[in-house]
Amino acid sequence: MNLTTIRELFRYNDWARDVLLAQAEKLDHAALDRPFEMGPGSLRKTLEHLFQAEWGWLRRWQGYSPGKEEYPGDFPTVQSLASHWRQTAADRDVFLDGLTDADLEQDCTFTTIEGKTYTFKLGYALLHVCNHGTHHRAQVVNMLRHLGVITPDLEFMDMIHETDKHDASSA
Protein backbone atom coordinates (compact mmCIF):
# COMPACT_ATOMS: atom_id res chain seq x y z
CA MET A 1 0.00 0.00 0.00
CA ASN A 2 1.32 3.44 -0.90
CA LEU A 3 0.15 7.02 -1.09
CA THR A 4 0.36 7.18 -4.87
CA THR A 5 -2.30 4.48 -5.19
CA ILE A 6 -4.46 6.00 -2.47
CA ARG A 7 -4.30 9.44 -4.10
CA GLU A 8 -5.30 7.89 -7.43
CA LEU A 9 -8.27 6.13 -5.80
CA PHE A 10 -9.41 9.42 -4.28
CA ARG A 11 -8.97 11.12 -7.65
CA TYR A 12 -11.34 8.50 -9.04
CA ASN A 13 -13.75 9.00 -6.12
CA ASP A 14 -13.81 12.74 -6.75
CA TRP A 15 -14.32 12.32 -10.50
CA ALA A 16 -17.20 9.86 -10.02
CA ARG A 17 -18.73 12.13 -7.37
CA ASP A 18 -18.74 15.05 -9.78
CA VAL A 19 -20.26 12.98 -12.59
CA LEU A 20 -23.14 11.90 -10.35
CA LEU A 21 -23.65 15.34 -8.80
CA ALA A 22 -23.95 16.81 -12.30
CA GLN A 23 -26.79 14.37 -12.98
CA ALA A 24 -28.46 15.02 -9.61
CA GLU A 25 -28.32 18.81 -10.10
CA LYS A 26 -30.77 18.43 -13.01
CA LEU A 27 -33.46 16.86 -10.79
CA ASP A 28 -36.22 18.54 -8.82
CA HIS A 29 -36.78 18.07 -5.09
CA ALA A 30 -39.45 15.40 -5.65
CA ALA A 31 -37.02 13.24 -7.60
CA LEU A 32 -34.17 13.81 -5.13
CA ASP A 33 -36.41 12.82 -2.22
CA ARG A 34 -38.28 9.93 -3.89
CA PRO A 35 -38.16 6.93 -1.54
CA PHE A 36 -36.08 3.94 -2.60
CA GLU A 37 -35.66 0.62 -0.83
CA MET A 38 -31.89 0.81 -1.08
CA GLY A 39 -29.12 2.82 0.48
CA PRO A 40 -30.18 5.46 2.98
CA GLY A 41 -33.59 5.68 1.29
CA SER A 42 -33.46 8.45 -1.33
CA LEU A 43 -31.04 9.92 -3.80
CA ARG A 44 -30.53 13.03 -1.66
CA LYS A 45 -29.98 11.00 1.51
CA THR A 46 -27.51 8.69 -0.24
CA LEU A 47 -25.48 11.60 -1.63
CA GLU A 48 -25.51 13.27 1.79
CA HIS A 49 -24.43 9.98 3.40
CA LEU A 50 -21.48 9.71 1.02
CA PHE A 51 -20.41 13.26 1.86
CA GLN A 52 -20.91 12.77 5.59
CA ALA A 53 -18.81 9.61 5.52
CA GLU A 54 -15.93 11.41 3.84
CA TRP A 55 -16.27 14.36 6.23
CA GLY A 56 -16.40 12.11 9.30
CA TRP A 57 -13.51 9.88 8.26
CA LEU A 58 -11.30 12.88 7.58
CA ARG A 59 -11.94 14.05 11.16
CA ARG A 60 -11.08 10.57 12.45
CA TRP A 61 -7.82 10.52 10.50
CA GLN A 62 -7.02 13.88 12.05
CA GLY A 63 -7.50 12.38 15.53
CA TYR A 64 -11.04 13.54 16.32
CA SER A 65 -14.16 11.36 16.43
CA PRO A 66 -17.21 13.58 15.78
CA GLY A 67 -20.58 12.82 17.33
CA LYS A 68 -23.70 12.35 15.23
CA GLU A 69 -24.95 15.85 16.01
CA GLU A 70 -21.77 17.35 14.52
CA TYR A 71 -22.22 15.88 11.03
CA PRO A 72 -23.27 18.48 8.46
CA GLY A 73 -26.56 17.77 6.70
CA ASP A 74 -29.87 19.05 5.39
CA PHE A 75 -28.43 20.70 2.30
CA PRO A 76 -31.15 22.68 0.50
CA THR A 77 -29.63 22.10 -2.94
CA VAL A 78 -27.31 19.67 -4.66
CA GLN A 79 -25.03 22.64 -5.36
CA SER A 80 -24.67 23.41 -1.63
CA LEU A 81 -23.88 19.76 -0.93
CA ALA A 82 -21.36 19.74 -3.78
CA SER A 83 -19.63 22.83 -2.42
CA HIS A 84 -19.18 21.33 1.05
CA TRP A 85 -18.12 18.00 -0.41
CA ARG A 86 -15.46 19.54 -2.66
CA GLN A 87 -14.09 21.54 0.29
CA THR A 88 -13.85 18.35 2.34
CA ALA A 89 -12.03 16.67 -0.56
CA ALA A 90 -9.59 19.59 -0.72
CA ASP A 91 -9.02 19.31 3.05
CA ARG A 92 -8.46 15.56 2.61
CA ASP A 93 -5.87 16.22 -0.10
CA VAL A 94 -4.01 18.59 2.25
CA PHE A 95 -4.08 15.84 4.88
CA LEU A 96 -2.73 13.28 2.39
CA ASP A 97 0.02 15.69 1.33
CA GLY A 98 1.30 15.64 4.93
CA LEU A 99 1.68 11.84 4.97
CA THR A 100 4.42 9.44 4.00
CA ASP A 101 4.01 5.84 2.92
CA ALA A 102 5.21 4.82 6.39
CA ASP A 103 2.31 6.74 7.97
CA LEU A 104 -0.13 4.36 6.28
CA GLU A 105 1.03 1.64 8.70
CA GLN A 106 0.29 3.76 11.78
CA ASP A 107 -2.73 2.99 13.93
CA CYS A 108 -5.84 5.10 13.56
CA THR A 109 -8.06 4.81 16.64
CA PHE A 110 -11.54 6.31 16.61
CA THR A 111 -14.93 6.06 18.24
CA THR A 112 -18.05 5.58 16.11
CA ILE A 113 -21.20 7.62 16.58
CA GLU A 114 -22.59 4.53 18.34
CA GLY A 115 -19.79 4.76 20.93
CA LYS A 116 -17.67 1.79 19.79
CA THR A 117 -13.91 2.27 19.62
CA TYR A 118 -11.82 0.68 16.88
CA THR A 119 -8.21 0.73 15.77
CA PHE A 120 -7.13 0.11 12.18
CA LYS A 121 -4.06 0.98 10.18
CA LEU A 122 -4.51 4.41 8.64
CA GLY A 123 -4.01 2.98 5.14
CA TYR A 124 -6.91 0.57 5.64
CA ALA A 125 -9.16 3.40 6.83
CA LEU A 126 -8.27 5.42 3.73
CA LEU A 127 -9.00 2.46 1.46
CA HIS A 128 -12.28 1.86 3.28
CA VAL A 129 -13.57 5.30 2.32
CA CYS A 130 -12.82 4.65 -1.35
CA ASN A 131 -14.54 1.27 -1.24
CA HIS A 132 -17.51 2.72 0.67
CA GLY A 133 -17.89 5.34 -2.04
CA THR A 134 -17.99 2.71 -4.77
CA HIS A 135 -20.73 0.81 -2.93
CA HIS A 136 -23.01 3.80 -2.51
CA ARG A 137 -22.31 5.26 -5.96
CA ALA A 138 -23.72 2.04 -7.40
CA GLN A 139 -26.89 2.71 -5.41
CA VAL A 140 -26.98 6.29 -6.73
CA VAL A 141 -26.66 5.04 -10.31
CA ASN A 142 -29.51 2.59 -9.70
CA MET A 143 -31.71 5.36 -8.25
CA LEU A 144 -30.91 7.67 -11.17
CA ARG A 145 -31.87 4.93 -13.63
CA HIS A 146 -35.18 4.42 -11.80
CA LEU A 147 -35.74 8.16 -12.17
CA GLY A 148 -35.22 7.89 -15.95
CA VAL A 149 -31.76 9.46 -16.01
CA ILE A 150 -29.31 7.98 -18.49
CA THR A 151 -26.21 7.56 -16.39
CA PRO A 152 -22.68 7.79 -17.69
CA ASP A 153 -20.19 4.99 -17.18
CA LEU A 154 -18.30 5.29 -13.92
CA GLU A 155 -15.55 2.72 -14.40
CA PHE A 156 -12.06 3.67 -13.28
CA MET A 157 -10.82 3.35 -16.85
CA ASP A 158 -13.56 5.75 -18.01
CA MET A 159 -12.04 8.33 -15.69
CA ILE A 160 -8.55 7.62 -17.00
CA HIS A 161 -9.75 7.92 -20.58
CA GLU A 162 -11.64 11.16 -19.90
CA THR A 163 -9.16 12.92 -17.65
CA ASP A 164 -5.85 11.75 -19.07
CA LYS A 165 -7.00 11.86 -22.71
CA HIS A 166 -5.54 8.42 -23.44
CA ASP A 167 -6.13 7.08 -26.93
CA ALA A 168 -9.05 4.64 -26.68
CA SER A 169 -7.23 2.10 -28.84
CA SER A 170 -4.36 1.91 -26.33
CA ALA A 171 -6.60 1.35 -23.28
TIPA-285263 format. One record per atom (N, C-alpha, C, O): residue in three letters; x, y, z. Coordinates in steps of 0.05 Angstrom, whole numbers, padded with zeros to 5 digits, always signed. Example, Ala and Ser with C-alpha at 12.3 -4.5 7.8 and 13.67 -1.06 7.14 Angstrom:
% TIPA-285263
ALA+00264-00114+00156ALA+00246-00090+00156ALA+00264-00066+00156ALA+00285-00066+00169SER+00257-00045+00142SER+00273-00021+00143SER+00258+00001+00157SER+00268+00023+00161
//
This chain:
% TIPA-285263
MET+00017-00024+00000MET+00000+00000+00000MET+00018+00025+00000MET+00038+00026+00015ASN+00011+00044-00017ASN+00026+00069-00018ASN+00008+00093-00024ASN-00014+00090-00033LEU+00019+00116-00019LEU+00003+00140-00022LEU-00004+00146-00051LEU-00025+00158-00056THR+00013+00139-00069THR+00007+00144-00097THR-00019+00130-00105THR-00036+00141-00119THR-00022+00104-00097THR-00046+00090-00104THR-00070+00101-00090THR-00092+00104-00101ILE-00067+00108-00064ILE-00089+00120-00049ILE-00098+00147-00062ILE-00122+00152-00064ARG-00079+00163-00069ARG-00086+00189-00082ARG-00101+00184-00108ARG-00120+00198-00114GLU-00093+00164-00123GLU-00106+00158-00149GLU-00135+00148-00144GLU-00153+00155-00159LEU-00138+00132-00123LEU-00165+00123-00116LEU-00183+00146-00108LEU-00207+00147-00115PHE-00172+00165-00093PHE-00188+00188-00086PHE-00193+00206-00110PHE-00214+00219-00112ARG-00175+00207-00128ARG-00179+00222-00153ARG-00203+00210-00168ARG-00220+00225-00178TYR-00204+00184-00168TYR-00227+00170-00181TYR-00252+00176-00165TYR-00273+00182-00177ASN-00252+00174-00139ASN-00275+00180-00122ASN-00286+00208-00129ASN-00310+00212-00132ASP-00268+00227-00130ASP-00276+00255-00135ASP-00288+00258-00163ASP-00308+00272-00166TRP-00276+00245-00183TRP-00286+00246-00210TRP-00314+00234-00211TRP-00333+00246-00223ALA-00318+00211-00200ALA-00344+00197-00200ALA-00365+00213-00185ALA-00388+00215-00193ARG-00357+00225-00163ARG-00375+00243-00147ARG-00385+00265-00165ARG-00409+00271-00165ASP-00367+00278-00179ASP-00375+00301-00196ASP-00393+00293-00219ASP-00411+00308-00226VAL-00388+00270-00230VAL-00405+00260-00252VAL-00434+00256-00241VAL-00453+00264-00254LEU-00436+00243-00218LEU-00463+00238-00207LEU-00476+00264-00197LEU-00501+00267-00200LEU-00461+00282-00185LEU-00473+00307-00176LEU-00483+00323-00200LEU-00504+00336-00197ALA-00470+00322-00222ALA-00479+00336-00246ALA-00506+00325-00255ALA-00523+00341-00264GLN-00510+00299-00253GLN-00536+00287-00260GLN-00557+00295-00239GLN-00580+00302-00246ALA-00550+00294-00214ALA-00569+00300-00192ALA-00578+00330-00193ALA-00600+00336-00186GLU-00560+00348-00201GLU-00566+00376-00202GLU-00589+00382-00221GLU-00602+00403-00219LYS-00594+00365-00240LYS-00615+00369-00260LYS-00643+00361-00250LYS-00663+00367-00263LEU-00644+00348-00226LEU-00669+00337-00216LEU-00683+00357-00197LEU-00670+00373-00184ASP-00709+00354-00195ASP-00724+00371-00176ASP-00725+00357-00149ASP-00715+00335-00146HIS-00735+00372-00129HIS-00736+00361-00102HIS-00751+00335-00099HIS-00744+00317-00084ALA-00773+00333-00114ALA-00789+00308-00113ALA-00772+00284-00121ALA-00774+00263-00109ALA-00757+00287-00143ALA-00740+00265-00152ALA-00718+00259-00132ALA-00712+00236-00126LEU-00705+00280-00122LEU-00683+00276-00103LEU-00693+00262-00077LEU-00678+00248-00065ASP-00718+00267-00070ASP-00728+00256-00044ASP-00747+00232-00048ASP-00758+00222-00029ARG-00749+00222-00073ARG-00766+00199-00078ARG-00755+00175-00062ARG-00731+00170-00062PRO-00772+00161-00047PRO-00763+00139-00031PRO-00754+00115-00048PRO-00766+00109-00068PHE-00732+00103-00040PHE-00722+00079-00052PHE-00715+00059-00030PHE-00707+00066-00008GLU-00719+00034-00036GLU-00713+00012-00017GLU-00684+00003-00020GLU-00679-00021-00023MET-00666+00022-00020MET-00638+00016-00022MET-00623+00040-00010MET-00634+00062-00007GLY-00598+00035-00002GLY-00582+00056+00010GLY-00597+00069+00033GLY-00613+00057+00046PRO-00590+00095+00038PRO-00604+00109+00060PRO-00633+00117+00054PRO-00646+00129+00071GLY-00643+00110+00030GLY-00672+00114+00026GLY-00681+00133+00005GLY-00704+00132-00004SER-00663+00151-00004SER-00669+00169-00027SER-00643+00177-00039SER-00621+00173-00028LEU-00645+00189-00063LEU-00621+00198-00076LEU-00607+00220-00059LEU-00583+00219-00055ARG-00622+00239-00049ARG-00611+00261-00033ARG-00597+00249-00008ARG-00574+00256-00002LYS-00611+00231+00006LYS-00600+00220+00030LYS-00574+00203+00025LYS-00556+00203+00041THR-00574+00190+00002THR-00550+00174-00005THR-00527+00192-00011THR-00504+00187-00003LEU-00531+00213-00027LEU-00510+00232-00033LEU-00500+00245-00007LEU-00476+00249-00003GLU-00518+00253+00010GLU-00510+00265+00036GLU-00495+00246+00053GLU-00475+00253+00066HIS-00503+00220+00053HIS-00489+00200+00068HIS-00460+00197+00058HIS-00441+00195+00074LEU-00457+00196+00032LEU-00430+00194+00020LEU-00412+00218+00030LEU-00389+00214+00038PHE-00423+00242+00028PHE-00408+00265+00037PHE-00402+00263+00067PHE-00379+00267+00075GLN-00422+00257+00083GLN-00418+00255+00112GLN-00397+00235+00119GLN-00382+00239+00138ALA-00397+00212+00105ALA-00376+00192+00110ALA-00348+00203+00105ALA-00330+00200+00122GLU-00345+00217+00083GLU-00319+00228+00077GLU-00311+00250+00097GLU-00288+00251+00106TRP-00330+00266+00105TRP-00325+00287+00125TRP-00318+00275+00151TRP-00298+00283+00164GLY-00333+00255+00160GLY-00328+00242+00186GLY-00302+00227+00187GLY-00287+00228+00207TRP-00296+00212+00166TRP-00270+00198+00165TRP-00246+00216+00165TRP-00226+00211+00178LEU-00248+00239+00151LEU-00226+00258+00152LEU-00221+00267+00180LEU-00198+00268+00189ARG-00242+00273+00195ARG-00239+00281+00223ARG-00226+00259+00239ARG-00208+00264+00256ARG-00234+00234+00235ARG-00222+00211+00249ARG-00192+00209+00243ARG-00175+00205+00261TRP-00185+00212+00217TRP-00156+00210+00210TRP-00140+00232+00223TRP-00116+00229+00228GLN-00153+00255+00228GLN-00140+00278+00241GLN-00140+00275+00271GLN-00131+00293+00285GLY-00151+00253+00282GLY-00150+00248+00311GLY-00174+00256+00326GLY-00174+00256+00351TYR-00196+00262+00313TYR-00221+00271+00326TYR-00244+00254+00317TYR-00248+00251+00293SER-00260+00243+00335SER-00283+00227+00329SER-00308+00244+00333SER-00317+00247+00356PRO-00320+00255+00312PRO-00344+00272+00316PRO-00369+00255+00324PRO-00371+00232+00317GLY-00386+00268+00339GLY-00412+00256+00347GLY-00432+00261+00325GLY-00428+00277+00307LYS-00454+00246+00326LYS-00474+00247+00305LYS-00484+00275+00300LYS-00489+00284+00278GLU-00488+00290+00322GLU-00499+00317+00320GLU-00480+00337+00306GLU-00488+00359+00299GLU-00455+00329+00303GLU-00435+00347+00290GLU-00435+00344+00260GLU-00424+00362+00246TYR-00446+00322+00249TYR-00444+00318+00221TYR-00461+00338+00205TYR-00485+00342+00212PRO-00450+00351+00185PRO-00465+00370+00169PRO-00487+00355+00153PRO-00483+00333+00144GLY-00510+00368+00149GLY-00531+00355+00134GLY-00553+00375+00127GLY-00550+00399+00131ASP-00574+00365+00116ASP-00597+00381+00108ASP-00589+00403+00088ASP-00595+00427+00092PHE-00577+00395+00066PHE-00569+00414+00046PHE-00593+00420+00029PHE-00606+00402+00018PRO-00599+00446+00025PRO-00623+00454+00010PRO-00621+00448-00020PRO-00641+00444-00033THR-00596+00447-00030THR-00593+00442-00059THR-00569+00423-00063THR-00552+00420-00046VAL-00569+00411-00086VAL-00546+00393-00093VAL-00521+00410-00095VAL-00499+00401-00088GLN-00524+00435-00105GLN-00501+00453-00107GLN-00488+00459-00080GLN-00463+00460-00078SER-00505+00463-00059SER-00493+00468-00033SER-00479+00443-00022SER-00458+00446-00009LEU-00491+00420-00026LEU-00478+00395-00019LEU-00451+00392-00033LEU-00431+00386-00021ALA-00451+00397-00059ALA-00427+00395-00076ALA-00405+00413-00065ALA-00382+00405-00064SER-00412+00437-00058SER-00393+00457-00048SER-00379+00447-00023SER-00354+00447-00021HIS-00395+00437-00004HIS-00384+00427+00021HIS-00367+00402+00016HIS-00346+00398+00028TRP-00376+00385-00002TRP-00362+00360-00008TRP-00335+00365-00021TRP-00315+00353-00014ARG-00335+00384-00040ARG-00309+00391-00053ARG-00290+00403-00033ARG-00265+00399-00035GLN-00300+00419-00014GLN-00282+00431+00006GLN-00270+00409+00024GLN-00247+00410+00031THR-00287+00389+00031THR-00277+00367+00047THR-00256+00351+00031THR-00236+00343+00043ALA-00260+00347+00005ALA-00241+00333-00011ALA-00214+00349-00012ALA-00193+00337-00011ALA-00216+00375-00014ALA-00192+00392-00014ALA-00177+00390+00012ALA-00153+00388+00013ASP-00192+00390+00034ASP-00180+00386+00061ASP-00167+00358+00063ASP-00146+00356+00075ARG-00180+00338+00052ARG-00169+00311+00052ARG-00143+00311+00037ARG-00123+00298+00046ASP-00142+00324+00014ASP-00117+00324-00002ASP-00095+00338+00013ASP-00072+00329+00011VAL-00101+00359+00028VAL-00080+00372+00045VAL-00071+00352+00066VAL-00047+00350+00071PHE-00089+00337+00078PHE-00082+00317+00098PHE-00063+00296+00085PHE-00043+00289+00096LEU-00071+00286+00061LEU-00055+00266+00048LEU-00027+00276+00041LEU-00007+00262+00043ASP-00025+00302+00034ASP+00000+00314+00027ASP+00020+00314+00050ASP+00044+00315+00046GLY+00009+00313+00075GLY+00026+00313+00099GLY+00035+00285+00107GLY+00049+00282+00127LEU+00027+00264+00092LEU+00034+00237+00099LEU+00057+00226+00083LEU+00064+00236+00062THR+00069+00205+00094THR+00088+00189+00080THR+00077+00161+00078THR+00057+00154+00091ASP+00089+00145+00061ASP+00080+00117+00058ASP+00082+00103+00085ASP+00064+00086+00091ALA+00102+00109+00102ALA+00104+00096+00128ALA+00081+00103+00146ALA+00073+00087+00163ASP+00069+00127+00143ASP+00046+00135+00159ASP+00022+00117+00155ASP+00005+00114+00173LEU+00020+00105+00132LEU-00003+00087+00126LEU-00003+00063+00144LEU-00024+00050+00147GLU+00019+00056+00156GLU+00021+00033+00174GLU+00015+00040+00203GLU+00013+00023+00220GLN+00012+00066+00208GLN+00006+00075+00236GLN-00023+00069+00243GLN-00041+00068+00226ASP-00027+00065+00269ASP-00055+00060+00279ASP-00072+00085+00278ASP-00062+00107+00283CYS-00097+00081+00271CYS-00117+00102+00271CYS-00139+00092+00290CYS-00154+00073+00283THR-00141+00104+00313THR-00161+00096+00333THR-00183+00117+00333THR-00178+00141+00333PHE-00208+00108+00333PHE-00231+00126+00332PHE-00254+00113+00346PHE-00255+00089+00351THR-00274+00130+00353THR-00299+00121+00365THR-00321+00128+00346THR-00323+00150+00335THR-00338+00108+00340THR-00361+00112+00322THR-00383+00128+00336THR-00382+00133+00360ILE-00402+00137+00320ILE-00424+00152+00332ILE-00441+00135+00350ILE-00457+00146+00366GLU-00438+00109+00348GLU-00452+00091+00367GLU-00436+00086+00392GLU-00446+00073+00411GLY-00412+00097+00394GLY-00396+00095+00419GLY-00376+00072+00419GLY-00364+00067+00440LYS-00373+00058+00397LYS-00353+00036+00396LYS-00326+00046+00387LYS-00325+00063+00368THR-00305+00037+00399THR-00278+00045+00392THR-00264+00024+00377THR-00265+00000+00384TYR-00251+00032+00355TYR-00236+00014+00338TYR-00209+00025+00332TYR-00204+00049+00334THR-00191+00007+00325THR-00164+00015+00315THR-00158-00001+00290THR-00159-00025+00290PHE-00151+00014+00269PHE-00143+00002+00244PHE-00118+00017+00234PHE-00113+00040+00243LYS-00103+00005+00217LYS-00081+00020+00204LYS-00093+00042+00187LYS-00114+00039+00175LEU-00080+00065+00187LEU-00090+00088+00173LEU-00095+00082+00143LEU-00115+00090+00132GLY-00077+00067+00131GLY-00080+00060+00103GLY-00106+00044+00098GLY-00119+00049+00078TYR-00113+00026+00116TYR-00138+00011+00113TYR-00162+00030+00115TYR-00182+00027+00101ALA-00161+00049+00133ALA-00183+00068+00137ALA-00186+00085+00111ALA-00209+00091+00103LEU-00164+00093+00099LEU-00165+00108+00075LEU-00178+00092+00052LEU-00195+00101+00037LEU-00169+00067+00050LEU-00180+00049+00029LEU-00210+00044+00034LEU-00225+00042+00015HIS-00217+00042+00059HIS-00246+00037+00066HIS-00263+00059+00054HIS-00285+00053+00043VAL-00255+00084+00056VAL-00271+00106+00046VAL-00275+00104+00016VAL-00297+00109+00006CYS-00254+00097+00002CYS-00256+00093-00027CYS-00276+00070-00034CYS-00292+00073-00052ASN-00273+00048-00020ASN-00291+00025-00025ASN-00320+00032-00017ASN-00338+00025-00032HIS-00324+00046+00005HIS-00350+00054+00013HIS-00363+00072-00008HIS-00387+00069-00014GLY-00347+00090-00020GLY-00358+00107-00041GLY-00367+00091-00065GLY-00388+00097-00076THR-00352+00071-00073THR-00360+00054-00095THR-00387+00040-00090THR-00404+00040-00107HIS-00390+00030-00066HIS-00415+00016-00059HIS-00439+00035-00061HIS-00459+00027-00074HIS-00437+00058-00050HIS-00460+00076-00050HIS-00464+00090-00077HIS-00486+00097-00084ARG-00443+00094-00092ARG-00446+00105-00119ARG-00462+00086-00137ARG-00478+00095-00153ALA-00458+00060-00133ALA-00474+00041-00148ALA-00504+00044-00141ALA-00521+00042-00159GLN-00510+00049-00116GLN-00538+00054-00108GLN-00548+00080-00121GLN-00571+00081-00130VAL-00532+00101-00122VAL-00540+00126-00135VAL-00546+00121-00164VAL-00566+00131-00174VAL-00528+00107-00178VAL-00533+00101-00206VAL-00560+00086-00209VAL-00575+00093-00227ASN-00565+00067-00193ASN-00590+00052-00194ASN-00614+00071-00189ASN-00634+00069-00204MET-00612+00088-00170MET-00634+00107-00165MET-00638+00126-00189MET-00661+00131-00197LEU-00616+00136-00200LEU-00618+00153-00223LEU-00632+00139-00247LEU-00649+00151-00260ARG-00625+00114-00251ARG-00637+00099-00273ARG-00667+00095-00268ARG-00683+00097-00287HIS-00675+00090-00243HIS-00704+00088-00236HIS-00718+00115-00240HIS-00742+00116-00245LEU-00703+00137-00239LEU-00715+00163-00243LEU-00714+00171-00273LEU-00722+00193-00280GLY-00705+00153-00290GLY-00704+00158-00319GLY-00680+00173-00329GLY-00680+00182-00352VAL-00660+00175-00312VAL-00635+00189-00320VAL-00616+00169-00333VAL-00611+00148-00323ILE-00606+00176-00357ILE-00586+00160-00370ILE-00560+00166-00357ILE-00549+00188-00358THR-00549+00146-00343THR-00524+00151-00328THR-00499+00145-00344THR-00499+00126-00359PRO-00479+00161-00340PRO-00454+00156-00354PRO-00439+00133-00340PRO-00445+00125-00318ASP-00420+00121-00355ASP-00404+00100-00344ASP-00385+00111-00322ASP-00374+00133-00325LEU-00382+00096-00301LEU-00366+00106-00278LEU-00342+00087-00273LEU-00332+00087-00250GLU-00334+00072-00292GLU-00311+00054-00288GLU-00286+00071-00284GLU-00283+00093-00295PHE-00267+00060-00270PHE-00241+00073-00266PHE-00228+00081-00292PHE-00217+00102-00296MET-00229+00062-00311MET-00216+00067-00337MET-00231+00089-00353MET-00219+00102-00369ASP-00257+00093-00348ASP-00271+00115-00360ASP-00259+00142-00350ASP-00256+00160-00366MET-00253+00143-00325MET-00241+00167-00314MET-00213+00171-00326MET-00207+00193-00334ILE-00198+00150-00328ILE-00171+00152-00340ILE-00173+00162-00369ILE-00159+00181-00377HIS-00191+00150-00384HIS-00195+00158-00412HIS-00204+00188-00414HIS-00193+00203-00430GLU-00222+00196-00397GLU-00233+00223-00398GLU-00213+00244-00388GLU-00209+00265-00400THR-00200+00238-00366THR-00183+00258-00353THR-00155+00259-00363THR-00142+00280-00363ASP-00145+00236-00372ASP-00117+00235-00381ASP-00115+00236-00412ASP-00093+00236-00423LYS-00138+00236-00425LYS-00140+00237-00454LYS-00123+00216-00468LYS-00110+00221-00488HIS-00124+00191-00456HIS-00111+00168-00469HIS-00125+00161-00495HIS-00150+00164-00497ASP-00111+00152-00514ASP-00123+00142-00539ASP-00138+00116-00532ASP-00128+00098-00519ALA-00164+00116-00540ALA-00181+00093-00534ALA-00170+00067-00544ALA-00174+00046-00531SER-00155+00067-00566SER-00145+00042-00577SER-00122+00031-00560SER-00114+00008-00563SER-00109+00048-00543SER-00087+00038-00527SER-00096+00030-00499SER-00080+00020-00483ALA-00122+00034-00492ALA-00132+00027-00466ALA-00138-00002-00463ALA-00147-00011-00442
//
